[in-house]
Amino acid sequence: MTYFKVPFQRLLPLFVLVAVMSSCSGAKVSKSASVQLKFLDEYIIPKDFEVDGTIVGGLSDLDFDGEHYYAVVDRPGTPYIYEFSMPLTGTTIDTLIFEKTIKIKNEDEPYKNLVFDSEGLNYNPSSQTFTLSSEGAINKGKDPFIVDIAKDGTILDFYQLPEYFQASNKEGLRSNGAFEGLSRSVDRDGFWMATELPMVSDGTTVKLYNTKSPVRFTYFDNENKKAQQQFAYPLGRLRKLPLLPFGINGVSGILEIAPKQFLVIERGYSAGHGQHGNRIMIYLADASKATDILKEPRLKSKIGKTVVPAEKRLIFDFKKIRKKLKHHFADNIEGLVFGPKLLNGNQSLVLISDNNFNAYDEQINQVILMEVIMK
């Protein structure tokens, strides 16, 4: 999802500033959760860095095959995927080495009218294919989709979606808030897709106070290429008062770490705070007791009654480490994947941000390295 960043307005009434401070309350990170995260390092891809005639930016999701990383670029007209390596020295990122640009072959019929607003990516080593999700363009009647793509960029098979995900459903997906997170299942028989914002029929977008704003996590089977099950995930509230009329919080990345156990990035944005408008949090979600809602086209008034959502616990808040970051903020984090094992035997976690090609404000291509500590 692209966020429209609006310049900060200095001349604000004092009562607004007081309200901002009171609304920026810290969230409590669980110390007893079975998974803990520790920040290790950060790498900023230089501004205007070029690879194969492209400016590196719009990095919306990534995957790792044990040797190479793959990052999908959020550029609808000319979609492509980068292949790169990221050598570590202990717990430090040495550099990023971009090795290949894979252009998705969407120029001809019947694909040239598809909107590749690509937000999710899996690489499948056994078939050497990618699975890619796109938000489409709901406000223009362009459907979202999930598709398999060969390693040379050739478009292969599409996945069958529930009808309520179609752009024609006026009570369905919100524009620029559709298919966002994508994670291979731990058994590798399929994958999970998460919507960023609630469908209109499911609930409101989040506010500064608590609301029932569920998004949908849907499991697709690799063999049948159909949705098999689904559960609701409850979004948290907006953490910072917008100084201009735009504020949002949604899911921007997911990673299944055990059956129906997920790391979930919730990315909030409040307009008017410049580069500090983002609020990035990572939750541990447990869907083992959640209701299967695949055949439920409407969730309003059902959450907590006939529909049991996933449970979640906050395990990391980037606000707590802002002084350790080069620019003192976590930017538009959209992707996460397990990286290599660290020297101490613990699993690493790699996150990446989408700089929106600096279209709305001065943003950064930020790569973050973390340690996963299992209790």
Summary of the structure (lengths in Angstrom):
residues: 375
radius of gyration: 19.5
end to end distance: 33.3
largest distance: 59.4
contacts: 1259
relative contact order: 0.19
helix: 8%
strand: 44%
